[in-house]
Amino acid sequence: MKKCWPLFLVSLLLILPEFSNAVLTPKNELKEGDLISVSDYGDPDIFIINSFGYKRLFLNPVIFNFYGHLGGFQRVKKVTLQTRDSYVTSGLFRNCEVDDPKVYGVETTKEDEGNLHWVNTSGDQAVKDDPNFFKKVFCINNREFSWYPKSSDYGSVKQIPVYARTETSTPMKKAELCPDNIWDVAEQKDPGLCPEDNPANNPNSVVEKSSLTSMPLASPISSPSLSPLPSSSPQTPIISITWTKDAGTRVSGGQVPYVHKLKDGRSRMYYCGLRGSMESAISSDGLNFQAESGVRLAPIYGGYETIICDPTVVELSDGRFRLYYKGANVGGVPAIHKIFSAISPDGLNFERERLVIDSEKTDDQGWASVPEAIKLSDGRVRLYYVSRACGRGCIVSAISSDGLNFTKEETKIYDYVDPSMTQLTDGRFFLITANFTQQGGTELYSFISSDGIHFDNANPQSVIVESVADPAIVRVDDKTFRVYYWKIPDNLPTIYSITGILDQ
């Protein structure tokens, strides 16, 4: 998934002429990644919003300019005070550019200055103190992280301060937005915001339901329920597996694993290291891994491989290894994710090949991420990945006869992310995937398909209910499967595993 979790605040203390005459944008037209401001009300702060109802503040113009990919001031949308305040300001973030797992809180010391405090608490405790903790974490880049002075640690989520600015002018009531015949979530929480939209007073008003859209990595999903596929999707008989957690850990200091079984029986795990590169470890039993020296692939800063992660590998007929991976121009959301390939004679020393899924030229809408490659019996390569092609986050697939030129297939698994695939002895496809919960955690589920394209999207089977992500499944033998994963709440990213035995 590569998941970068949303959260942090920022404020811009400048009236911006580029958008001072813009038309106010209704809340129902906003989406994750939009920039918003209420400059008409005397407050020049600029925020970016996420799909969970939170916003982060750009503390000053310098920080805002660290994110040129957002489009600058001309992309800021003017909204009402009610719309802005319906998004809760968050002061949590992490440096996703270097995959730092630490979450920091911002303390504003002046209007446009602040300090960072490491939130030095376990993920489990953070969720106990605030069930929405991980929904509030925004990704920032190295430049912003380095800009802040670092201060003493916070020992609890409860120490994180709340940012607020006193309005310098009287709010104006916008008749076109209040009433707008939509009783939104903020108005439901505070009926005094716009009583004209209350259905008790307005029979034409529509009640807005709190909804979260799924996005990778930084965009968890509201619930494990799925939108069903068309009725033509085959109903593949489910399988029964008993899962048991393996003792100990597989790799410390790594996340987003992929495990490839070598011809000599050993297992090589590829994973995302703490310094932004892809690394590997080797094991003779699939449980005890030893880190291998060097890196398999390093990022290239300044382009669409500034962030690289999500490795997946296929072995070619000539003995070479092809690595597919996610490349992004920046950490977190919004960002543009594309899928690239690299080639190696030994599975250790990789040379970059090419871009294989350009999400800006396909229907993926700028997000082709978390690839999972599987080599079919006929030699073709099928690539599963997370896309925005479904109108929200979903898993899609593409097929290739040469491993480089891919054609989209019909696969659409709505509201699930981070695919990992293997096959059963009878040829059926066994998919492990992740779904994000309202509490900010993640759960793993499995699906079965007879053709690897059509899945019973309404009948997922639970694998593990815990705050884990980025599963990697390996078939150990005809009846045994092992899934590797990492835990989101861990202060130090660590890879674990769970083993399943087929009951039938």
Buried (B, 14 or more C-beta within 10 A) or exposed (E): BBBBBBBBBBBBBBEBEEBEEBEBBBBEEBEBBBBBBBBBBBBBBBBBBBBBBBBBBBBBBEBBBBBEEBEBBEEBBBBBBBBBBBBBBBBBBBBBBBBBBBBBBBBBEEEBEBBBBBBBBEBBBBBEBBBBBBBBBBBBBBEBBEBBEEBEBBEBBEBBBEBEBEEEEEBEEBEEBBBBEBBBBBBBEEEEBBBBBBEEEBEEBBEBEEEBBBBBBBBBBBEBEBBEBEEEBEEBEBBEBEBEEBEEBBBEBBBBBBBBBEEEEEBBBBBBBBEBBBBBBBBEEBBEBEBBEEBBBBBEEEEBBBBBBBBBBBBEEEEEBBBBBBBBBBBBBBBBBBBBBBBBEEBBEBEBBEBBBBBEEBEBBBBBBBBBBBBEEEEEBBBBBBBBBBEBBBBBBBBBEEBBEBEBBEBBBBBBBBBBBBBBEEEBBBBBBBBBBBBBBBBBBBBBBBBBBBBBBEBBBEBBEBBBBBBBBBBBEEBEBBBBBBBBBBBEBBBBBBBBBBEE
